[in-house]
Amino acid sequence: MEKKQTNPIKSIITVVISLAFAGFFLWLALKGLDFKVIQKSLAKANYLWVLFASVFGILAYWFRAVRWNLLLEPMGHQISNSNSLWSISFGYLMNLTIPRSGEVARATALYGVEGVPVDKSFGTIILERVVDLICMLGFLGLTLIFKYKAILSFYENSGIDINPNKILIVLLILAVGTILFFVLKKKLATIPLLGKIIGFIDGIFQGITSIFRLKQKGKFILYTLGIWISYYFAAYLVCFALPETSNFTIADGFFIIVVGTLGMIIPASGGIGAFNLAMKFGFMALFISMGKSAELGGEMGLTYSFISLPLQIVIMLVMGLISIPMLAKARNSRVSHNNFES
């Protein structure tokens, strides 16, 4: 597969826009708050709990790597867990530079070490995102059951305006587009330029539908649970590092992971700013629902974010930087093996 030429100017503009998003949301998060209070809270935090949380953060990488193998297996690709792990780690590293670039980088990295076509592996990554969305909705359901008041308060404070009509229109367009693709696929494939595009999209669909051909459905469910349980404890255990949040319940943890995920969706570099702002509003909502000061909740939310987010970024950097030589070694080994056979 030929490597596509990247446009450096486009990449620079994307990074600048991403940093601008991060700076803007960080300014909104810190606006009107006394940072000295947050500094004092950070100084008295028990970072042993943060260390425990990091174990679960890394464990989620491993579960995701092994689960990816299960999705690739129905398409006839048996890959090593280590190559899967390092490809995922490299993808997360790329997300720190250019948001949403990690999915393509991950698929490309796997192609280099295992020869799995990018379109098919990219399709499984899209499928992962769908499964993650379902799990996220599960956490949202638990939060609505146990922390309804906090959800309502977060919605009122965040200024989020969800228009169901717009969501319905987008879903309708996607559905019609998918139907037209399958109906006209054979005719469009005869056109030279469109043929390659159709082939790539078809490969993505093969990856997405690989879940229906899974040979080990039970393991897939277990690894999926392992990923999200690890995410949960990586988020929840950080609460015990701060005296003001050490009494948070398991249900509070559900709320935190939902709000944190919403913050990470925004295309800001490494979630900086957006995650901080989400945690500020989230903890304000939690404290209000507990009958406590919203201002204290905002300060604790920011303090939490200045512990949790750097932890996530450090894991991404460490795992990502290790992945570069590991992938290079695996790629060279594959090339040498192919040359020897030829």
C-alpha positions in Angstrom: 0.0 0.0 0.0 1.3 3.4 -1.0 1.8 6.0 1.7 -0.3 9.1 1.2 1.6 12.4 1.1 0.7 14.5 4.1 0.2 18.2 3.7 2.4 19.9 6.4 0.4 23.2 6.2 -2.9 21.4 6.7 -1.4 19.5 9.7 0.0 22.8 11.2 -3.4 24.5 10.8 -5.2 21.5 12.4 -2.8 21.6 15.4 -3.2 25.4 15.8 -7.0 25.1 15.7 -6.8 22.2 18.3 -4.6 24.3 20.6 -6.9 27.2 20.2 -9.8 25.0 21.3 -7.8 23.9 24.3 -6.8 27.4 25.2 -10.3 28.7 24.9 -11.9 26.0 27.0 -9.1 26.2 29.6 -9.7 30.0 29.9 -13.4 29.3 30.4 -12.6 26.7 33.1 -10.3 28.9 35.0 -12.4 32.1 34.6 -13.4 33.6 38.0 -11.7 31.0 40.1 -8.8 31.4 42.6 -6.1 29.2 41.3 -4.3 29.4 44.7 -7.1 27.3 46.2 -6.5 24.6 43.5 -2.7 24.7 44.1 -3.3 24.0 47.8 -5.6 21.1 47.0 -3.1 19.7 44.6 -0.3 20.0 47.3 -2.2 18.0 49.9 -3.5 15.3 47.5 -2.6 11.6 48.2 -0.9 10.6 44.9 -0.8 6.9 45.9 -4.4 6.7 44.7 -3.3 8.2 41.4 -0.7 5.4 41.1 -3.4 2.8 41.6 -5.6 4.6 39.0 -2.7 4.4 36.5 -2.6 0.6 36.7 -6.2 0.4 35.5 -5.4 3.0 32.8 -2.7 0.8 31.4 -4.8 -2.3 31.8 -7.4 -0.8 29.6 -4.8 -0.7 26.8 -4.1 -4.4 27.1 -7.8 -5.4 27.1 -8.4 -3.2 24.0 -5.4 -4.8 22.3 -6.6 -8.4 22.9 -10.2 -7.5 21.9 -9.0 -6.0 18.6 -7.5 -9.4 17.7 -10.9 -11.0 18.1 -12.4 -8.5 15.7 -9.7 -9.1 13.1 -9.8 -12.9 13.4 -13.1 -13.4 11.3 -11.3 -11.7 8.4 -8.5 -14.2 8.5 -5.9 -12.0 10.3 -4.1 -13.5 13.3 -1.9 -10.8 14.8 0.2 -10.8 17.9 -1.1 -9.1 21.1 2.1 -7.0 21.3 1.8 -5.6 17.8 -1.9 -4.8 18.6 -0.9 -3.1 21.8 1.8 -0.9 20.3 -0.3 0.0 17.3 -3.1 1.2 19.7 -0.5 3.1 21.8 0.9 4.8 18.7 -2.6 5.8 17.7 -3.3 7.4 21.1 0.1 9.3 20.8 -1.0 10.7 17.5 -4.2 11.9 19.0 -2.2 14.2 21.3 -0.8 16.0 18.3 -3.8 16.0 15.9 -7.2 15.1 17.4 -8.9 12.2 15.7 -5.8 11.3 13.7 -5.1 8.3 16.0 -7.5 6.0 14.3 -5.8 6.2 10.9 -2.4 6.1 12.5 -3.3 3.0 14.4 -4.6 1.2 11.3 -1.5 2.3 9.3 0.9 1.1 12.1 -0.8 -2.3 12.2 -0.5 -2.6 8.4 3.3 -1.9 8.7 3.8 -4.7 11.2 1.2 -7.3 10.3 0.1 -6.5 6.8 -3.6 -6.1 7.7 -5.3 -3.9 5.1 -5.9 -0.4 6.4 -9.6 -0.3 5.3 -10.5 -3.5 7.1 -8.7 -2.6 10.4 -10.1 0.9 10.2 -13.6 -0.7 9.9 -13.0 -2.6 13.1 -11.9 0.6 14.8 -15.2 2.2 13.8 -16.9 -0.8 15.2 -15.0 -0.4 18.5 -16.3 3.2 18.7 -19.9 2.0 18.2 -19.4 -0.6 21.0 -17.8 2.1 23.2 -20.8 4.3 22.5 -23.1 1.5 23.7 -21.1 1.0 26.9 -21.1 4.8 27.4 -24.9 4.8 27.1 -24.9 2.0 29.7 -23.0 4.2 32.1 -25.4 7.1 31.2 -28.3 4.9 32.1 -26.8 4.0 35.5 -26.1 7.7 36.1 -29.7 8.6 35.2 -30.9 6.0 37.7 -28.6 6.9 40.6 -27.6 10.6 39.9 -30.6 12.1 38.1 -30.4 15.4 40.1 -26.7 15.8 39.2 -27.4 15.1 35.5 -30.1 17.7 35.5 -27.9 20.3 37.3 -25.0 19.6 34.9 -27.3 20.1 31.9 -28.5 23.4 33.3 -25.0 24.7 34.1 -23.2 23.6 31.0 -25.4 25.4 28.5 -25.6 22.3 26.3 -28.5 22.5 23.9 -29.4 19.1 22.3 -31.7 19.4 19.3 -33.3 16.0 18.6 -34.5 17.1 15.1 -30.9 17.7 14.0 -29.8 14.3 15.4 -32.7 12.6 13.6 -31.8 14.3 10.2 -28.1 13.2 10.5 -29.2 9.6 11.3 -31.6 9.7 8.3 -28.9 10.9 5.9 -26.5 8.2 7.2 -29.2 5.5 6.7 -30.1 6.6 3.2 -26.4 6.9 2.2 -25.8 3.4 3.5 -28.7 1.9 1.5 -27.7 3.8 -1.7 -24.1 2.5 -1.3 -25.2 -1.1 -1.3 -27.7 -0.7 -4.0 -25.4 1.1 -6.4 -22.1 -0.5 -5.3 -21.6 -2.8 -8.3 -22.4 -0.1 -10.8 -20.2 2.5 -9.2 -17.3 0.0 -8.8 -16.9 -0.2 -12.7 -15.8 3.5 -12.8 -12.0 3.5 -12.3 -11.7 6.3 -9.8 -14.8 5.4 -7.8 -13.9 1.7 -7.9 -11.0 2.3 -5.5 -13.1 4.4 -3.2 -15.9 1.8 -3.2 -13.3 -0.9 -2.5 -12.0 1.0 0.5 -15.5 1.7 1.9 -16.4 -2.0 1.3 -13.4 -3.0 3.3 -14.5 -0.7 6.2 -17.9 -2.4 6.1 -16.2 -5.8 6.3 -14.5 -4.6 9.4 -17.6 -3.2 11.0 -19.6 -6.3 10.3 -16.9 -8.6 11.6 -18.7 -8.6 15.0 -21.4 -10.8 13.5 -18.8 -13.4 12.5 -17.0 -13.5 15.9 -15.9 -17.0 16.9 -15.4 -16.0 20.6 -18.3 -13.8 21.5 -18.0 -14.5 25.2 -14.4 -13.3 25.3 -15.3 -10.2 23.3 -17.9 -9.3 25.9 -15.5 -10.0 28.8 -12.7 -7.9 27.3 -15.2 -5.1 26.6 -16.3 -5.2 30.2 -12.6 -5.2 31.2 -11.9 -2.1 29.2 -14.8 -0.1 30.7 -14.3 -1.4 34.3 -10.7 -0.3 33.9 -11.8 3.1 32.7 -14.2 3.4 35.6 -11.6 2.7 38.3 -9.0 4.9 36.5 -11.4 7.8 36.9 -13.0 6.9 40.2 -9.9 6.1 42.2 -8.5 9.6 41.6 -11.4 10.9 43.7 -9.8 9.3 46.8 -6.7 11.4 46.3 -8.6 14.5 47.4 -10.1 14.8 51.0 -13.1 16.8 49.6 -14.0 14.0 47.2 -12.8 10.9 49.1 -16.4 10.1 50.2 -17.7 10.0 46.6 -19.9 6.9 46.1 -19.8 4.3 43.2 -22.7 6.2 41.6 -20.7 9.4 41.7 -18.0 7.5 39.7 -20.6 6.7 37.0 -21.4 10.4 36.7 -17.7 11.4 36.5 -16.9 8.9 33.7 -19.9 10.1 31.7 -19.0 13.8 32.1 -15.3 13.1 31.5 -16.1 11.3 28.2 -18.2 14.2 27.0 -15.2 16.5 27.7 -12.8 14.2 25.7 -15.1 14.2 22.7 -14.3 17.9 21.9 -11.4 18.1 19.4 -8.9 19.8 21.7 -5.3 18.6 22.0 -5.3 15.8 24.6 -8.6 16.9 25.9 -6.9 19.9 27.5 -9.4 22.6 28.5 -12.5 20.8 27.4 -12.0 18.0 30.0 -11.1 20.6 32.7 -14.3 22.6 31.9 -16.4 19.4 31.9 -15.1 18.4 35.3 -15.7 21.9 36.7 -19.3 21.8 35.6 -19.6 18.1 36.6 -18.4 18.5 40.1 -20.4 21.7 40.5 -23.5 19.6 39.7 -22.5 16.8 42.1 -21.9 19.2 44.9 -25.2 21.0 44.3 -27.0 17.6 44.3 -25.4 16.9 47.7 -26.5 20.3 49.1 -22.9 21.7 49.0 -21.4 24.8 47.6 -21.2 25.0 43.8 -18.1 27.2 44.0 -16.3 24.5 46.0 -17.5 21.9 43.5 -16.0 23.9 40.7 -12.7 24.2 42.5 -12.6 20.5 43.3 -13.6 19.6 39.7 -10.7 21.6 38.4 -8.3 20.1 41.0 -9.5 16.6 40.0 -9.0 17.5 36.3 -5.4 18.7 36.9 -4.7 15.3 38.4 -6.7 13.0 36.1 -5.9 14.6 32.8 -2.1 14.7 33.2 -2.3 11.1 34.3 -4.0 10.1 31.0 -1.6 12.2 29.0 1.5 10.7 30.8 0.2 7.2 30.0 -0.4 8.1 26.4 3.1 9.6 26.1 4.9 6.8 27.8 3.1 4.0 26.0 3.2 5.9 22.7 6.9 6.7 22.9 7.7 3.0 23.7 5.5 2.0 20.8 7.7 3.8 18.2 10.9 1.6 18.6 8.7 -1.5 19.2 6.8 -1.0 16.0 10.0 -0.2 14.1 11.5 -3.4 15.4 8.5 -5.5 14.4 8.3 -3.8 11.0 12.0 -4.5 10.2 11.5 -8.1 11.4 8.6 -8.5 9.0 10.5 -7.0 6.1 13.5 -9.3 6.7 11.2 -12.3 6.9 9.5 -11.4 3.6 12.9 -10.9 1.9 14.2 -14.2 3.2 11.1 -16.0 1.9 11.4 -14.4 -1.5 
